[in-house]
């Protein structure tokens, strides 16, 4: 290679290097200029205070359903959801909230839940935990003020499934003493039994024994108890209280081994804590026919029969309907 050619090659390489450097400088300058412009445009926007959403922008919630006093309401509750109900109360009224569940018709026999009565100011007035077997039962002797009250149902274990809720309100007490403790206020009378068409002699005792060995219906020591605890010895025969069809014969959670018999005109009878069940679902039974042997399964501290009578799903006092 000649000296001239060598010099020409070096010159071309140097020119290429200078061109690459110049291009890189121009690109960097453009980037920096663009970034500067971007900062100039963006910083004022970022510095602006964030306005809280207005009432019209806030997400809306479905309002709680209204409860009609004296009318049972049904709902289905999963293990994840929460039910919210509302009603209008007056100062001096007593409020009673009953709940019951439907084993064999959608209620999980293992479900547990909590129920809250919430005042117009958002404070919890009363709360009660319960289960499908020992249902929640709330009574507030005197509502503190006029306004909108809420009832909140919250699952704590498993899914309650199908349940019924009944609100009973009394007339406001006219003799209440403003400012006096609730324990010193007169308690309004609350009707607890529905108007039902009852045929005398329809039911018989489900066992030869008549002694009550535990709680009675809405026992003062356990208002959530919705049946009679009838004394029994292990394997005592338990019989159908009336003609009907077996609609449930299986494990019933707190009920233990449970049999439910459906009768005419919307009546049901429940028989719990069996040591053994001898009937099956779909079987027709006659009054006095054996359903199984008494036991102490489920939530039980000794052999006995837990017996319920329900009318159109609602528990009623068996003592009223037995001879």
C-alpha positions in Angstrom: 0.0 0.0 0.0 1.3 3.4 -0.9 1.7 6.2 1.6 -1.1 8.1 -0.1 -3.5 5.3 0.2 -2.7 4.9 3.9 -3.3 8.5 4.5 -6.6 8.3 2.6 -7.8 5.3 4.7 -6.9 7.1 8.0 -8.8 10.2 6.8 -11.9 8.2 6.0 -11.8 6.4 9.4 -11.4 9.7 11.2 -14.3 11.2 9.3 -16.5 8.2 10.1 -15.5 8.5 13.8 -16.3 12.2 13.9 -19.6 11.6 12.2 -20.6 8.9 14.8 -19.6 11.2 17.6 -21.5 14.1 16.1 -24.6 12.0 15.7 -24.4 10.7 19.3 -24.0 14.3 20.6 -27.1 15.4 18.6 -29.2 12.5 19.8 -28.2 13.2 23.4 -28.9 16.9 23.0 -32.3 16.1 21.5 -33.1 13.7 24.4 -32.1 16.2 27.0 -34.1 18.9 25.4 -37.1 16.7 25.1 -36.8 15.6 28.8 -36.6 19.2 29.8 -39.7 20.1 27.8 -41.4 17.1 29.3 -40.5 18.2 32.8 -41.8 21.7 32.1 -45.1 20.3 30.8 -45.6 17.7 33.5 -44.4 19.3 36.7 -47.3 21.8 37.0 -49.8 19.0 36.5 -48.3 16.9 39.2 -48.0 19.8 41.6 -51.8 20.4 41.4 -53.7 19.3 44.5 -55.9 16.1 44.1 -59.5 16.9 44.5 -61.6 14.4 46.5 -64.4 12.8 44.5 -67.7 14.6 44.7 -70.9 12.9 46.0 -71.9 12.4 42.4 -68.6 10.7 41.6 -68.6 8.4 44.6 -69.5 4.8 43.9 -73.1 4.0 44.8 -74.1 1.1 47.0 -77.3 -0.9 46.7 -79.6 0.3 49.6 -80.5 -2.2 52.3 -83.8 -3.9 51.8 -86.7 -2.8 54.0 -88.1 -5.1 56.7 -91.9 -5.1 57.1 -92.7 -5.6 60.9 -94.7 -8.8 61.5 -93.9 -10.3 58.1 -91.2 -13.0 57.8 -88.6 -12.3 55.1 -86.4 -14.9 53.4 -82.9 -14.6 52.0 -80.0 -16.8 51.0 -76.5 -15.9 52.3 -73.2 -17.4 51.1 -70.2 -17.7 53.3 -68.6 -14.6 51.8 -71.5 -12.2 51.7 -73.2 -9.9 54.3 -76.9 -9.1 54.3 -78.1 -5.6 55.4 -81.7 -4.8 56.3 -83.4 -1.6 57.5 -86.5 -0.5 59.2 -88.0 2.7 60.7 -88.3 2.7 64.5 -89.8 5.0 67.0 -88.4 6.0 70.4 -89.8 3.7 73.1 -90.7 0.8 70.8 -89.2 -2.6 71.6 -87.7 -4.5 68.7 -87.5 -8.3 68.5 -85.5 -10.0 65.7 -86.0 -13.7 65.2 -84.1 -15.9 62.8 -84.5 -19.5 61.7 -82.9 -21.7 59.1 -84.0 -24.5 56.8 -81.9 -27.7 57.1 -82.7 -29.8 54.1 -83.8 -26.8 52.0 -80.5 -24.9 51.5 -79.1 -24.2 54.9 -75.7 -25.6 55.9 -76.1 -27.5 59.1 -72.6 -26.4 60.2 -73.2 -22.6 59.6 -72.6 -20.0 62.3 -73.2 -16.3 62.1 -73.5 -13.0 63.9 -76.5 -10.5 63.9 -76.2 -6.8 64.7 -78.9 -4.2 65.5 -77.5 -0.8 64.6 -79.0 2.5 65.6 -79.6 5.6 63.4 -76.2 7.0 64.7 -74.4 3.9 63.4 -73.7 2.5 66.9 -74.4 -1.2 67.6 -77.2 -1.5 70.1 -77.2 -5.3 70.4 -75.5 -8.3 68.8 -76.0 -12.0 69.0 -74.1 -15.0 67.6 -75.9 -18.2 66.7 -76.1 -21.3 64.5 -78.6 -23.2 62.5 -79.4 -25.2 65.6 -79.2 -22.4 68.2 -80.5 -19.4 66.2 -79.8 -15.8 67.0 -82.5 -13.9 68.8 -82.3 -10.2 69.5 -84.6 -8.1 71.7 -84.0 -4.4 72.5 -86.5 -3.3 75.1 -86.7 0.4 74.0 -85.4 2.0 70.9 -83.6 5.2 71.9 -84.9 7.5 69.1 -86.9 7.9 66.0 -85.1 7.0 62.8 -83.8 4.4 60.5 -82.3 1.3 62.1 -80.3 -1.5 60.4 -80.0 -5.2 60.9 -76.7 -6.8 59.7 -76.3 -10.5 59.2 -72.6 -11.7 58.9 -71.6 -15.3 58.4 -68.7 -16.4 60.7 -68.4 -20.1 59.7 -69.7 -21.9 56.6 -72.6 -20.6 54.5 -76.0 -20.1 56.3 -77.8 -20.6 53.0 -81.6 -20.1 53.2 -82.8 -18.3 56.3 -85.8 -16.4 57.5 -85.9 -13.2 59.5 -88.8 -11.7 61.4 -89.0 -8.2 62.9 -91.6 -7.4 65.6 -92.1 -3.9 66.8 -94.3 -2.9 69.7 -96.2 0.3 70.2 -94.1 3.0 71.8 -94.2 3.0 75.5 -96.1 6.0 76.8 -94.9 5.6 80.4 -91.1 5.5 79.7 -88.9 7.8 81.8 -86.5 9.8 79.6 -82.9 9.3 80.8 -83.7 6.3 83.0 -81.7 3.1 82.5 -83.2 0.6 80.1 -83.5 -2.0 83.0 -85.9 0.5 84.7 -88.1 1.2 81.7 -91.4 -0.7 81.3 -91.1 -3.3 78.6 -93.8 -3.2 75.9 -95.6 -6.5 75.2 -94.6 -8.2 71.9 -96.7 -10.8 70.2 -94.5 -13.8 69.3 -97.0 -16.3 67.7 -98.3 -15.9 64.2 -102.0 -16.1 63.3 -102.3 -19.7 62.3 -105.2 -22.1 61.5 -104.6 -24.9 64.0 -106.6 -28.1 64.1 -106.9 -29.3 67.8 -105.6 -32.8 68.2 -103.5 -32.6 65.0 -100.3 -33.4 67.0 -99.5 -35.9 69.7 -96.4 -36.1 72.0 -93.5 -37.7 70.1 -92.5 -39.8 73.2 -94.3 -41.3 76.1 -92.4 -39.0 78.4 -93.6 -35.5 79.2 -90.9 -34.0 81.4 -88.9 -31.1 80.1 -85.2 -31.9 80.7 -83.6 -28.7 79.3 -84.7 -25.5 77.5 -88.2 -24.6 76.5 -89.2 -22.5 73.4 -87.5 -19.1 73.6 -86.2 -20.1 77.0 -85.2 -17.0 79.1 -81.8 -18.6 79.5 -81.5 -19.1 75.8 -83.9 -17.1 73.7 -82.6 -18.6 70.5 -83.8 -22.1 71.5 -86.8 -22.8 69.2 -88.1 -26.1 70.5 -88.7 -28.3 73.6 -86.0 -30.5 75.2 -88.0 -33.5 76.2 -86.6 -36.0 78.7 -85.6 -39.4 77.2 -83.4 -42.4 77.9 -81.1 -43.8 75.4 -83.0 -45.7 72.7 -86.4 -44.5 73.8 -88.7 -44.8 70.8 -89.4 -41.5 69.1 -92.6 -41.4 67.0 -94.1 -39.1 64.4 -96.3 -36.4 66.0 -98.7 -36.5 63.0 -99.1 -38.1 59.7 -96.7 -36.9 57.1 -93.7 -37.5 54.7 -90.1 -37.6 55.8 -88.2 -34.8 54.1 -84.9 -35.0 55.9 -83.2 -37.9 57.7 -79.5 -37.3 58.1 -76.8 -35.6 60.2 -78.0 -32.1 61.1 -75.0 -30.3 62.6 -75.9 -29.2 66.1 -79.1 -31.2 65.8 -77.1 -34.4 65.6 -79.1 -37.1 63.8 -82.1 -35.2 62.6 -85.5 -36.2 61.1 -87.9 -33.6 59.6 -91.5 -34.6 58.8 -93.7 -32.5 56.5 -97.4 -32.5 57.3 -100.5 -31.0 55.7 -101.2 -27.3 55.5 -97.6 -26.1 55.8 -96.7 -27.8 59.1 -93.3 -29.4 59.9 -91.9 -31.2 62.9 -88.3 -31.6 63.8 -86.8 -34.5 65.9 -83.2 -34.2 66.9 -80.3 -36.0 68.7 -81.3 -39.5 67.6 -79.0 -42.4 68.4 -80.3 -44.1 65.2 -82.7 -43.1 62.5 -85.0 -45.9 61.1 -86.8 -43.9 58.4 -85.6 -42.4 55.1 -86.4 -39.4 52.9 -89.7 -39.8 51.0 -91.2 -42.3 53.4 -94.8 -41.8 54.5 -95.3 -42.1 58.2 -98.4 -42.3 60.3 -99.0 -40.6 63.6 -97.3 -42.7 66.3 -95.0 -44.5 63.9 -91.4 -44.9 65.1 -88.8 -42.6 63.5 -85.8 -43.8 65.6 -84.2 -44.1 69.0 -83.5 -41.2 71.4 -79.9 -40.3 71.9 -77.4 -37.6 72.5 -75.8 -36.8 69.1 -74.9 -33.2 68.0 -75.0 -30.3 70.5 -76.3 -32.3 73.5 -75.2 -32.9 77.0 -77.2 -36.0 77.6 -80.0 -38.2 76.2 -83.1 -36.2 75.3 -85.3 -35.2 72.3 -85.2 -31.8 70.9 -88.6 -31.3 69.3 -89.8 -28.4 67.1 -93.1 -27.6 65.4 -93.0 -25.1 62.5 -95.8 -23.4 60.6 -95.0 -22.3 57.1 -91.3 -22.5 58.1 -91.6 -20.4 61.3 -91.0 -22.2 64.7 -93.9 -22.0 67.0 -94.2 -23.1 70.7 -94.8 -26.8 70.8 -96.5 -26.6 74.2 -99.3 -24.7 72.6 -100.0 -27.4 70.0 -99.5 -30.5 72.0 -102.3 -32.1 74.0 
